[in-house]
Amino acid sequence: MKYLLTGGGTGGHVYPALAIADELGRRQAEAEFLYVGRSDKLESWVVPNRGYPIRFVRSRPFPRSRSPWPLLAFGLVLIWGVLQSSLLLLRFRPDVIIGTGGYVSAPILFAHGLLQKIGLSKARVFLYEPNAHPGMLNQVVGRLAHRIGIAFEEAARWFDMKRVSVVGYPVRREFLEADRAEARRVLNVDPGRKVLLVFGGSGGARVLNEALVQALPYLRERGDLCVVHITGKHQSSAYDAVADTRAAVEALGIPNVDRWYRPVEYMDNIHQALAAADLVLCRGGAGTLTELGIVGRPALIVPLPTAAEDHQAANAREMEKVGAAEVLYQRARWEGGQIESALDGSALADRILALLGDEVRLEDMASAAAAVPRRNSLSLIVEEIDQIAAERRGSSPNLEFPLRQGGPPTEANALLRWVRACVDQAGGIGALPERDLAYMRYQADRLLVSRGWCEIPLGRRNVGIKLVGLLDYQAQRDLLIDLISDRTPVAALPRLMGGDYYHGGILRRNAIEWGVRLLGVADNRTRDVLQRALVEDPYFEVRAAAARMLGQCEDCNTTTEQALITALDDASPAVVVEALGTLGTVATSSHFLSYMKPFYQHVNWQFRQGVVSALAKGIERGVLAPDEVAHEIEHILTSSPHFKPTFDLNESLSALARQIEAEGESPSRDTTIV
């Protein structure tokens, strides 16, 4: 029997395929295998090391950019990859094709579909989907599969229910047989030491690497700790996981750090490292979490914010819900004119030390983790493959169409509505459970990191900004202030499309109207940035919003007043109207009255409305005396731009007259609508 396996790019696709191959080979000594992947990905060295032959084809991920050029490049590479795959299929002639997802397997599966149409491929196809939300490729090629194995019943909704089986997540037998004492002996770890295992999946994780290095000075305070750090092999012009981590550790100058800190770039015996660990710091991939459960290890999970459909956060929260793990989210931060996603090293160290210091908590988490995974997944998968290889359909799975489990929608604006509904249902931010609030704020951070410049009207950054204000996320106040004041220009194409700075006018306006307005103007820096925006920002809505928000300042000064007076000469009526109204709120003396007079007879009634509002506020604050204003309102023109039984300006003037009368001065005023 010939088996062709394809799936790669990350360990979540490669290791299930290898586990299946190992089990098939154990049961069928005469079985032949061929693995198909990419030459620059994890499978290129892991598969040969496991003794399986491998061939490479061209492939690239489906572009999510709005530009047509990445889509064109994807199409050309896919066509070339399908041609390569067709030749491989014709030469190897597999009886069964096993696909475990990832864009790497797209050429093989599409080539099989084409060859099948013309009768040149009779292979049976088994497709495996490890996530609750299937990847784009598996959704497309699912119709080519004779059987589809899924880890989560919820994933069945995307496939033909008659061909679906719930099989769990396959792991290699080494994980099932891992022994803690033997693992510590092999790794040469003192039985009395606490072991912290850190890894970011098969490819490593830069964020985890950098945060752990920052945490080392705090972790050294625990004298019985051994840190096993798998950095990953990632190497590019921007980042070298091994070299950069080594240099950062050396720069700390921690004496004898090599006695308790062990960096390695990759571990084939990861099952032994997991078995030896007292606590694991990791990402939230389905494979990683299943392996944690098989070995029964507690975890501190940092989900990858850019994971498709945010599935890692969903996985992590499920583990947290059953008590098997704690979740620590990355946060957005301002870095050189960009918003980056990062993890604070000191916060990480606090969480690690707190967990390692609570033996009862660790034991409870380990027990909860061990109760989670299905342990017969490999047997179930091999049975399904045997059935399709023998051209037997087998018994149909007893599944009903699964309802979508509760959780946030993936579309940004729908997510905003979901968060607002959750807050309203709870009765306010303060009534939300701490875990739920942390998760919602993580959603704000995740969206803020979006790099798309075309943000209207469904921009992810826009929604992230709104969530910061809605969730009273005070920790991100400085980030919003940086965004408002940033003047990094956009590239030529966005500029031709009407853009100005990298964080466009709509974003800057919402940072004021949704962020500053809901968080409050609580410090001098916020005030100063608003003043600068009022005077310098090229987008009139930003200037208008800044003028309006300056009225909330608790510590406004003559500089604020002067900025508002300067804004009275703005070319935008909206800015002038807001500046007029705010002057009555922040003016320090009655001299501002002289700046109102040029607008008494202005043709735009909204200007006159702004004057009336400013005068009323001046009286309320005691900056203006009623007798001063009584004579001024005689000169304010009242007129209506259209026929209405009521007119806001006329009503405002009448209210102001009544206010002055109540203060002891009764002006004679005929407020006739013209």
C-alpha positions as CSV (number, residue, x, y, z in Angstrom):
1,M,0.0,0.0,0.0
2,K,1.4,3.4,-1.0
3,Y,0.7,6.5,1.1
4,L,1.4,10.0,0.1
5,L,1.3,12.5,3.0
6,T,1.1,16.3,2.5
7,G,0.8,19.1,5.0
8,G,3.3,21.4,6.4
9,G,4.7,24.8,7.2
10,T,4.2,24.4,10.9
11,G,4.3,21.5,13.4
12,G,0.5,21.6,13.7
13,H,0.4,20.2,10.2
14,V,3.6,18.2,10.0
15,Y,3.4,16.2,13.3
16,P,-0.1,14.8,12.9
17,A,1.0,13.5,9.4
18,L,4.1,11.9,10.9
19,A,2.1,10.4,13.8
20,I,-0.3,8.8,11.3
21,A,2.6,7.5,9.1
22,D,4.3,6.0,12.2
23,E,1.1,4.1,13.2
24,L,0.4,2.9,9.6
25,G,4.0,1.7,9.3
26,R,3.8,-0.1,12.7
27,R,0.7,-1.9,11.4
28,Q,1.8,-2.5,7.8
29,A,5.5,-3.4,7.4
30,E,5.2,-3.3,3.6
31,A,3.7,0.2,3.4
32,E,5.5,2.8,1.3
33,F,5.4,6.5,2.1
34,L,6.2,9.7,0.4
35,Y,5.9,13.1,2.0
36,V,5.4,16.3,-0.1
37,G,6.1,19.7,1.3
38,R,8.2,22.8,0.9
39,S,12.0,23.0,0.9
40,D,12.2,26.0,3.3
41,K,9.7,24.8,6.0
42,L,9.8,22.6,9.0
43,E,9.1,19.4,7.1
44,S,12.3,19.8,5.1
45,W,14.4,18.6,8.0
46,V,11.9,17.0,10.4
47,V,10.6,14.5,7.9
48,P,14.0,13.1,6.7
49,N,15.1,12.9,10.3
50,R,12.2,10.6,10.9
51,G,13.3,8.3,8.1
52,Y,10.6,9.2,5.5
53,P,11.4,10.3,1.9
54,I,10.3,13.8,1.0
55,R,9.8,15.7,-2.3
56,F,9.2,19.5,-2.6
57,V,6.8,21.5,-4.7
58,R,6.2,25.3,-5.0
59,S,3.4,26.8,-2.9
60,R,2.6,30.0,-1.1
61,P,-0.2,31.1,1.3
62,F,-3.4,32.6,0.0
63,P,-3.0,36.4,0.1
64,R,-5.4,38.3,2.3
65,S,-4.3,41.7,0.9
66,R,-6.6,43.8,-1.2
67,S,-3.9,44.3,-3.8
68,P,-4.3,42.3,-7.0
69,W,-0.5,41.7,-7.3
70,P,-0.2,39.2,-4.4
71,L,-3.2,37.3,-5.8
72,L,-1.6,37.1,-9.2
73,A,1.7,35.8,-7.7
74,F,-0.3,33.2,-5.7
75,G,-2.0,32.0,-8.8
76,L,1.2,31.7,-10.8
77,V,2.9,29.8,-8.0
78,L,-0.1,27.5,-7.5
79,I,-0.2,26.6,-11.2
80,W,3.5,25.7,-11.2
81,G,3.0,23.7,-8.0
82,V,0.1,21.8,-9.5
83,L,2.2,20.8,-12.5
84,Q,5.0,19.6,-10.2
85,S,2.5,17.7,-8.1
86,S,0.9,16.1,-11.1
87,L,4.3,14.6,-12.1
88,L,4.8,13.3,-8.6
89,L,1.4,11.7,-8.5
90,L,1.9,10.0,-11.9
91,R,5.3,8.7,-10.8
92,F,4.5,7.5,-7.2
93,R,0.9,6.3,-7.9
94,P,-0.3,6.5,-4.3
95,D,-3.3,4.4,-3.1
96,V,-4.1,6.9,-0.4
97,I,-3.4,10.6,-0.1
98,I,-3.4,12.0,3.5
99,G,-3.7,15.7,3.8
100,T,-3.2,17.5,7.2
101,G,-3.8,21.1,6.0
102,G,-1.6,24.1,5.4
103,Y,-1.1,25.8,2.1
104,V,1.8,23.5,1.4
105,S,-0.6,20.7,0.6
106,A,-2.7,22.7,-1.9
107,P,-0.8,21.8,-5.1
108,I,-1.0,18.0,-4.4
109,L,-4.7,18.0,-3.6
110,F,-5.6,20.2,-6.5
111,A,-3.4,18.1,-8.9
112,H,-5.2,15.0,-7.6
113,G,-8.5,16.6,-8.4
114,L,-7.5,17.4,-11.9
115,L,-6.0,14.0,-12.6
116,Q,-9.0,12.3,-11.1
117,K,-11.3,14.1,-13.6
118,I,-9.4,12.5,-16.5
119,G,-9.0,9.1,-14.9
120,L,-5.2,9.3,-14.2
121,S,-5.5,9.3,-10.4
122,K,-7.6,6.7,-8.4
123,A,-6.1,7.5,-5.0
124,R,-8.4,7.7,-2.0
125,V,-8.2,10.9,0.0
126,F,-8.2,11.3,3.8
127,L,-8.3,14.9,5.0
128,Y,-7.5,15.8,8.6
129,E,-8.7,19.1,10.2
130,P,-7.2,19.8,13.7
131,N,-8.9,23.1,14.4
132,A,-12.5,24.0,15.4
133,H,-12.5,26.5,12.4
134,P,-11.1,24.7,9.3
135,G,-8.4,26.4,7.3
136,M,-9.3,27.9,4.0
137,L,-7.6,25.1,2.0
138,N,-9.4,22.3,3.8
139,Q,-12.7,24.0,3.3
140,V,-12.0,24.1,-0.5
141,V,-10.6,20.6,-0.9
142,G,-13.0,18.9,1.5
143,R,-15.2,18.0,-1.4
144,L,-12.4,15.9,-2.9
145,A,-12.0,13.8,0.3
146,H,-13.5,10.4,0.8
147,R,-13.2,10.8,4.6
148,I,-12.6,13.9,6.7
149,G,-11.3,13.5,10.3
150,I,-11.9,16.4,12.6
151,A,-10.6,17.1,16.1
152,F,-13.6,19.3,17.2
153,E,-17.2,18.4,16.4
154,E,-17.9,22.1,15.6
155,A,-15.7,21.9,12.5
156,A,-18.2,19.5,10.9
157,R,-20.4,22.4,9.7
158,W,-18.0,23.2,6.9
159,F,-18.0,19.7,5.3
160,D,-20.4,17.1,4.0
161,M,-21.6,15.5,7.3
162,K,-21.8,12.0,5.7
163,R,-18.0,11.9,5.3
164,V,-17.0,13.4,8.6
165,S,-15.6,11.5,11.7
166,V,-14.6,13.1,15.0
167,V,-11.2,11.6,15.7
168,G,-9.4,14.0,18.1
169,Y,-5.8,15.0,17.6
170,P,-3.2,12.4,16.8
171,V,0.0,12.4,18.8
172,R,3.0,10.1,18.5
173,R,3.2,7.1,20.9
174,E,6.2,8.7,22.7
175,F,3.8,11.2,24.3
176,L,1.5,8.4,25.6
177,E,4.5,6.6,27.0
178,A,6.4,9.6,28.4
179,D,7.8,9.1,32.0
180,R,8.6,12.1,34.2
181,A,11.5,10.4,36.1
182,E,13.1,9.0,32.9
183,A,12.7,12.4,31.1
184,R,14.5,14.2,33.9
185,R,17.3,11.6,33.8
186,V,17.7,12.0,30.0
187,L,17.7,15.8,30.2
188,N,20.1,15.7,33.2
189,V,17.8,17.7,35.5
190,D,18.2,17.6,39.2
191,P,15.1,16.0,40.8
192,G,14.9,18.9,43.3
193,R,14.7,21.7,40.7
194,K,11.5,23.3,39.2
195,V,11.6,23.1,35.4
196,L,10.1,25.8,33.2
197,L,9.8,24.7,29.6
198,V,9.4,27.6,27.1
199,F,8.7,27.1,23.4
200,G,6.7,28.9,20.7
201,G,5.6,26.0,18.5
202,S,7.7,24.3,15.9
203,G,9.0,27.5,14.4
204,G,9.6,29.3,17.7
205,A,8.1,32.7,18.6
206,R,10.0,35.9,18.7
207,V,7.7,37.5,21.2
208,L,8.1,34.7,23.7
209,N,11.8,34.6,23.2
210,E,12.2,38.3,23.8
211,A,9.8,38.4,26.8
212,L,11.6,35.4,28.4
213,V,15.0,37.1,28.1
214,Q,13.5,40.2,29.8
215,A,12.1,38.0,32.5
216,L,15.4,36.2,33.3
217,P,16.7,38.8,35.9
218,Y,13.5,38.3,37.9
219,L,13.4,34.5,37.5
220,R,17.0,34.2,38.8
221,E,15.7,35.1,42.3
222,R,14.2,31.6,42.5
223,G,17.3,29.5,43.2
224,D,15.8,26.1,42.4
225,L,14.7,27.0,38.8
226,C,15.8,25.3,35.6
227,V,14.6,27.1,32.4
228,V,14.6,25.0,29.2
229,H,14.2,27.5,26.3
230,I,13.5,26.2,22.8
231,T,14.1,29.3,20.7
232,G,13.2,27.9,17.2
233,K,15.3,28.0,14.1
234,H,13.8,31.1,12.5
235,Q,16.4,33.1,10.6
236,S,15.8,36.2,8.5
237,S,17.3,39.6,7.8
238,A,15.1,41.1,10.6
239,Y,15.5,38.4,13.2
240,D,17.7,35.4,14.0
241,A,16.1,33.4,16.8
242,V,19.3,31.7,18.0
243,A,21.8,34.5,17.6
244,D,19.6,37.3,18.8
245,T,18.5,35.4,21.9
246,R,22.1,34.5,22.7
247,A,23.2,38.1,22.3
248,A,20.3,39.5,24.4
249,V,21.1,37.0,27.3
250,E,24.8,37.9,27.2
251,A,23.9,41.6,27.4
252,L,22.1,41.0,30.6
253,G,25.4,40.1,32.3
254,I,23.7,37.6,34.7
255,P,26.5,35.6,36.4
256,N,26.5,31.8,35.9
257,V,23.3,32.0,33.9
258,D,24.2,28.9,32.0
259,R,23.8,26.8,35.2
260,W,20.0,27.3,35.2
261,Y,19.1,28.6,31.8
262,R,19.4,26.2,28.8
263,P,18.7,27.6,25.3
264,V,18.3,25.1,22.5
265,E,17.1,25.8,18.9
266,Y,15.1,22.6,18.5
267,M,14.2,19.4,20.4
268,D,13.3,16.2,18.6
269,N,12.4,14.7,22.1
270,I,9.9,17.4,23.0
271,H,7.8,14.7,24.7
272,Q,10.6,14.3,27.3
273,A,10.9,18.0,27.8
274,L,7.2,18.2,28.4
275,A,7.2,15.3,30.8
276,A,10.1,16.8,32.8
277,A,8.5,20.2,33.1
278,D,6.6,21.6,36.1
279,L,5.2,24.5,34.1
280,V,5.1,25.1,30.3
281,L,5.0,28.5,28.7
282,C,3.7,28.1,25.1
283,R,1.4,29.2,22.3
284,G,-2.1,28.0,21.9
285,G,-2.0,25.7,18.9
286,A,-4.3,22.6,19.0
287,G,-1.3,20.2,18.7
288,T,0.6,21.8,21.5
289,L,-2.3,21.8,23.9
290,T,-3.2,18.2,23.0
291,E,0.4,17.2,23.8
292,L,0.2,19.0,27.1
293,G,-2.9,17.2,28.0
294,I,-1.5,13.8,27.0
295,V,1.5,14.3,29.2
296,G,-0.6,16.1,31.9
297,R,1.4,19.4,32.3
298,P,0.1,22.8,33.5
299,A,0.6,25.7,31.1
300,L,0.8,29.4,30.9
301,I,-0.5,30.0,27.3
302,V,0.2,33.1,25.2
303,P,-2.0,32.8,22.2
304,L,-0.8,34.1,18.8
305,P,-2.9,37.2,18.0
306,T,-2.6,36.8,14.3
307,A,-3.8,33.1,14.2
308,A,-6.5,32.5,11.6
309,E,-10.0,33.1,13.1
310,D,-8.1,33.8,16.4
311,H,-8.3,30.1,17.1
312,Q,-5.4,30.0,19.5
313,A,-7.1,32.4,21.9
314,A,-10.3,30.2,21.7
315,N,-8.2,27.1,22.4
316,A,-6.4,28.8,25.3
317,R,-9.7,29.9,26.9
318,E,-11.1,26.4,26.7
319,M,-8.1,25.1,28.6
320,E,-8.4,28.0,31.1
321,K,-12.1,27.2,31.5
322,V,-11.4,23.7,32.6
323,G,-8.6,24.7,35.0
324,A,-5.8,23.3,32.9
325,A,-4.0,26.5,32.1
326,E,-3.8,30.3,32.6
327,V,-3.8,32.7,29.7
328,L,-1.5,35.7,29.3
329,Y,-2.3,38.0,26.3
330,Q,0.1,40.0,24.2
331,R,-0.5,43.8,24.3
332,A,-0.3,46.4,21.6
333,R,2.5,49.0,22.2
334,W,3.9,52.0,20.3
335,E,7.2,51.3,18.7
336,G,8.9,53.7,16.3
337,G,5.8,55.1,14.7
338,Q,4.1,51.6,14.5
339,I,1.8,49.6,16.7
340,E,3.5,46.3,17.6
341,S,2.3,43.3,19.6
342,A,4.5,42.5,22.5
343,L,4.7,40.8,25.9
344,D,6.1,42.5,29.0
345,G,8.9,40.6,30.5
346,S,8.3,41.7,34.1
347,A,4.6,40.8,33.9
348,L,5.5,37.4,32.5
349,A,8.0,36.8,35.3
350,D,5.3,37.7,37.9
351,R,2.9,35.1,36.5
352,I,5.5,32.4,36.2
353,L,6.8,32.9,39.8
354,A,3.3,33.0,41.2
355,L,2.4,29.7,39.5
356,L,5.6,28.0,40.5
357,G,5.1,29.1,44.1
358,D,1.7,27.4,44.3
359,E,2.2,23.6,44.4
360,V,-1.5,22.9,44.9
361,R,-2.5,25.1,41.9
362,L,0.0,23.3,39.7
363,E,-1.2,19.9,40.7
364,D,-4.8,20.8,40.1
365,M,-3.9,22.2,36.6
366,A,-2.0,19.1,35.7
367,S,-4.9,16.9,36.6
368,A,-7.3,19.0,34.6
369,A,-5.0,19.0,31.6
370,A,-4.7,15.2,31.7
371,A,-8.5,14.9,31.6
372,V,-8.9,16.9,28.4
373,P,-7.6,15.0,25.3
374,R,-8.8,11.9,23.5
375,R,-6.2,9.2,23.7
376,N,-7.3,6.8,20.9
377,S,-7.1,9.3,18.1
378,L,-4.4,7.5,16.1
379,S,-6.4,4.2,16.2
380,L,-9.5,6.0,15.0
381,I,-7.7,7.8,12.1
382,V,-6.0,4.6,10.9
383,E,-9.3,2.7,11.0
384,E,-10.9,5.4,8.8
385,I,-7.9,5.3,6.4
386,D,-8.1,1.5,6.2
387,Q,-11.8,1.7,5.3
388,I,-11.4,4.2,2.5
389,A,-8.3,2.2,1.2
390,A,-10.5,-0.9,1.0
391,E,-13.2,1.3,-0.7
392,R,-15.6,0.7,2.1
393,R,-17.6,3.7,3.3
394,G,-17.9,2.5,6.9
395,S,-20.6,3.6,9.3
396,S,-21.7,7.1,9.0
397,P,-20.9,9.2,12.1
398,N,-23.7,10.0,14.4
399,L,-23.5,13.8,14.2
400,E,-26.1,16.5,14.1
401,F,-25.4,19.8,12.5
402,P,-23.5,21.5,15.3
403,L,-24.6,24.9,16.5
404,R,-22.0,27.6,16.7
405,Q,-20.6,27.8,20.2
406,G,-20.7,31.1,22.0
407,G,-17.9,33.5,21.4
408,P,-17.0,36.6,19.6
409,P,-17.6,37.1,15.8
410,T,-14.5,37.4,13.6
411,E,-15.6,40.4,11.6
412,A,-14.4,43.6,13.3
413,N,-17.6,45.7,13.5
414,A,-19.6,42.6,14.5
415,L,-17.0,42.1,17.3
416,L,-17.6,45.7,18.5
417,R,-21.3,45.1,18.7
418,W,-20.7,41.8,20.6
419,V,-18.5,43.5,23.1
420,R,-21.0,46.3,23.6
421,A,-23.8,43.8,24.2
422,C,-21.7,41.9,26.7
423,V,-20.9,45.1,28.6
424,D,-24.6,46.1,28.6
425,Q,-25.7,42.6,29.7
426,A,-23.2,42.6,32.6
427,G,-24.3,46.0,33.7
428,G,-21.1,47.8,33.0
429,I,-17.3,47.2,32.8
430,G,-16.9,46.7,36.5
431,A,-19.4,43.9,36.5
432,L,-17.6,41.8,33.9
433,P,-15.6,38.8,35.1
434,E,-11.8,39.5,35.1
435,R,-11.0,36.8,32.6
436,D,-13.7,38.1,30.2
437,L,-12.5,41.7,30.5
438,A,-8.9,40.6,29.9
439,Y,-10.0,38.7,26.8
440,M,-12.0,41.7,25.4
441,R,-9.1,44.0,25.9
442,Y,-6.9,41.5,24.1
443,Q,-9.3,41.8,21.2
444,A,-8.7,45.6,21.2
445,D,-4.9,45.0,21.2
446,R,-5.2,42.4,18.5
447,L,-7.1,44.8,16.2
448,L,-4.8,47.8,16.9
449,V,-1.9,46.0,15.5
450,S,-3.5,45.7,12.0
451,R,-1.3,47.2,9.3
452,G,-3.8,47.9,6.6
453,W,-3.8,51.5,5.4
454,C,-7.2,51.4,3.8
455,E,-9.3,51.6,6.9
456,I,-12.6,53.0,5.8
457,P,-15.3,52.0,6.8
458,L,-14.5,48.6,8.2
459,G,-11.0,49.2,9.5
460,R,-9.7,46.9,12.1
461,R,-7.6,49.6,13.8
462,N,-10.7,51.8,14.0
463,V,-12.6,49.1,15.9
464,G,-9.6,48.5,18.1
465,I,-9.6,52.2,19.0
466,K,-13.3,52.1,19.8
467,L,-12.8,49.0,22.0
468,V,-10.1,50.8,24.0
469,G,-12.6,53.5,25.0
470,L,-15.6,51.2,25.4
471,L,-13.6,48.9,27.7
472,D,-12.1,51.8,29.7
473,Y,-8.6,50.4,28.8
474,Q,-6.6,53.1,30.6
475,A,-3.3,51.2,30.0
476,Q,-3.6,52.1,26.3
477,R,-4.1,55.8,26.8
478,D,-0.5,56.7,25.9
479,L,-0.7,54.6,22.7
480,L,-3.8,56.6,21.5
481,I,-2.0,59.8,22.3
482,D,1.0,58.6,20.3
483,L,-1.3,57.8,17.4
484,I,-2.9,61.2,17.4
485,S,0.4,63.0,17.4
486,D,2.2,60.8,14.9
487,R,3.1,62.4,11.6
488,T,4.6,59.5,9.7
489,P,3.7,60.0,6.0
490,V,2.1,57.2,4.0
491,A,3.5,55.9,0.8
492,A,2.8,57.4,-2.6
493,L,-0.2,55.2,-3.6
494,P,-2.2,55.7,-0.3
495,R,-1.4,59.4,-0.6
496,L,-2.9,59.5,-4.1
497,M,-6.0,57.8,-2.6
498,G,-6.5,60.6,-0.2
499,G,-4.3,59.5,2.8
500,D,-2.0,61.8,4.7
501,Y,-0.2,60.0,7.6
502,Y,0.2,56.3,8.3
503,H,-2.5,56.5,11.0
504,G,-5.1,58.3,8.9
505,G,-7.5,61.0,9.7
506,I,-10.4,58.7,10.5
507,L,-8.2,56.8,13.0
508,R,-7.0,60.0,14.6
509,R,-10.5,61.4,14.9
510,N,-11.8,58.2,16.5
511,A,-8.8,58.1,18.9
512,I,-10.1,61.4,20.2
513,E,-13.9,60.8,20.0
514,W,-13.9,57.2,21.2
515,G,-10.6,57.0,23.1
516,V,-9.9,60.4,24.8
517,R,-13.6,61.1,25.2
518,L,-14.4,57.9,27.1
519,L,-11.1,57.6,28.9
520,G,-11.1,61.2,29.9
521,V,-8.6,64.1,29.5
522,A,-6.8,63.2,32.7
523,D,-3.2,64.6,32.2
524,N,-1.2,67.4,30.7
525,R,0.2,65.3,27.9
526,T,-3.3,64.5,26.6
527,R,-4.1,68.2,26.8
528,D,-1.0,69.2,25.0
529,V,-1.5,66.7,22.2
530,L,-5.1,67.9,21.7
531,Q,-3.9,71.5,21.5
532,R,-1.3,70.5,18.8
533,A,-3.9,68.6,16.9
534,L,-6.3,71.5,17.0
535,V,-3.7,73.8,15.4
536,E,-1.7,71.5,13.1
537,D,-3.7,68.4,12.1
538,P,-4.6,68.5,8.3
539,Y,-7.9,66.7,8.7
540,F,-10.7,69.0,9.8
541,E,-12.6,66.4,11.7
542,V,-9.6,65.8,13.9
543,R,-9.3,69.5,14.6
544,A,-13.0,69.7,15.4
545,A,-12.8,66.7,17.7
546,A,-9.7,68.2,19.5
547,A,-11.5,71.5,20.1
548,R,-14.5,69.7,21.5
549,M,-12.4,67.4,23.8
550,L,-10.4,70.4,25.2
551,G,-13.6,71.4,26.9
552,Q,-13.1,68.3,29.2
553,C,-9.7,69.4,30.4
554,E,-9.4,69.7,34.1
555,D,-6.3,71.8,34.0
556,C,-6.6,74.0,31.0
557,N,-4.4,77.1,30.8
558,T,-3.9,80.2,28.7
559,T,-2.1,78.1,26.1
560,T,-5.3,76.1,25.6
561,E,-7.3,79.3,25.4
562,Q,-5.0,80.7,22.8
563,A,-5.1,77.6,20.7
564,L,-8.9,77.8,20.6
565,I,-8.8,81.5,19.7
566,T,-6.4,80.7,16.9
567,A,-8.9,78.0,15.7
568,L,-11.5,80.7,15.2
569,D,-9.7,81.5,11.9
570,D,-9.9,77.9,10.8
571,A,-11.1,77.3,7.2
572,S,-13.5,74.6,8.4
573,P,-16.8,75.8,9.8
574,A,-17.0,72.6,12.0
575,V,-13.8,73.5,13.7
576,V,-14.8,77.1,14.3
577,V,-18.2,76.1,15.8
578,E,-16.5,73.7,18.2
579,A,-13.8,76.2,19.2
580,L,-16.5,78.8,19.9
581,G,-18.4,76.5,22.2
582,T,-15.3,75.3,24.0
583,L,-14.0,78.8,24.7
584,G,-16.9,79.4,27.0
585,T,-15.8,76.3,29.0
586,V,-12.0,77.1,29.3
587,A,-11.7,80.9,29.1
588,T,-10.0,82.4,32.2
589,S,-11.4,85.9,31.9
590,S,-14.1,88.0,30.2
591,H,-11.6,89.2,27.5
592,F,-12.7,86.3,25.3
593,L,-15.9,88.1,24.7
594,S,-14.2,90.3,22.2
595,Y,-13.4,87.2,20.0
596,M,-17.1,86.4,19.9
597,K,-18.3,89.7,18.4
598,P,-17.2,89.0,14.8
599,F,-19.6,86.1,14.7
600,Y,-22.7,87.9,16.0
601,Q,-24.0,88.6,12.5
602,H,-22.3,85.6,10.7
603,V,-24.3,84.2,7.8
604,N,-23.9,80.7,9.2
605,W,-26.4,80.3,12.0
606,Q,-24.3,77.5,13.6
607,F,-21.5,80.0,14.3
608,R,-24.0,82.2,16.1
609,Q,-25.3,79.1,18.0
610,G,-21.7,78.5,19.1
611,V,-21.4,82.1,20.4
612,V,-24.6,81.7,22.4
613,S,-23.4,78.4,23.9
614,A,-20.1,80.0,24.9
615,L,-21.8,83.0,26.5
616,A,-24.1,80.7,28.5
617,K,-21.1,78.7,29.7
618,G,-19.2,81.8,30.6
619,I,-22.1,83.0,32.9
620,E,-22.4,79.5,34.5
621,R,-18.6,79.5,35.3
622,G,-18.7,83.1,36.6
623,V,-16.2,84.3,34.0
624,L,-18.9,86.6,32.5
625,A,-21.2,88.9,34.4
626,P,-24.8,88.8,33.4
627,D,-24.9,92.5,32.7
628,E,-22.1,92.2,30.3
629,V,-23.9,89.5,28.3
630,A,-27.3,91.2,28.5
631,H,-26.2,94.0,26.2
632,E,-24.3,91.7,23.8
633,I,-27.1,89.4,22.9
634,E,-29.0,92.4,21.5
635,H,-26.6,92.3,18.6
636,I,-26.8,88.6,17.7
637,L,-28.7,88.0,14.6
638,T,-31.5,85.4,14.8
639,S,-32.5,83.9,11.5
640,S,-33.6,80.5,10.2
641,P,-32.2,78.9,7.1
642,H,-35.5,77.1,6.4
643,F,-39.1,77.1,7.4
644,K,-39.6,75.5,10.8
645,P,-42.0,76.1,13.7
646,T,-38.9,76.1,16.1
647,F,-35.3,77.1,15.6
648,D,-32.4,76.0,17.8
649,L,-30.6,79.3,17.8
650,N,-33.7,81.3,18.7
651,E,-34.5,78.9,21.5
652,S,-30.9,79.1,22.8
653,L,-31.1,82.9,22.8
654,S,-34.3,82.8,24.7
655,A,-32.9,80.4,27.2
656,L,-29.8,82.7,27.6
657,A,-32.1,85.7,28.2
658,R,-34.0,83.8,30.9
659,Q,-30.7,82.8,32.5
660,I,-29.6,86.5,32.6
661,E,-33.0,87.5,34.0
662,A,-32.6,85.0,36.7
663,E,-29.2,86.5,37.6
664,G,-30.9,89.9,38.1
665,E,-30.6,91.6,34.7
666,S,-33.6,91.6,32.4
667,P,-32.8,92.6,28.8
668,S,-35.4,93.8,26.3
669,R,-35.2,91.3,23.5
670,D,-37.5,90.6,20.5
671,T,-36.5,87.1,19.3
672,T,-38.4,87.0,16.1
673,I,-37.7,84.3,13.6
674,V,-36.9,85.8,10.2
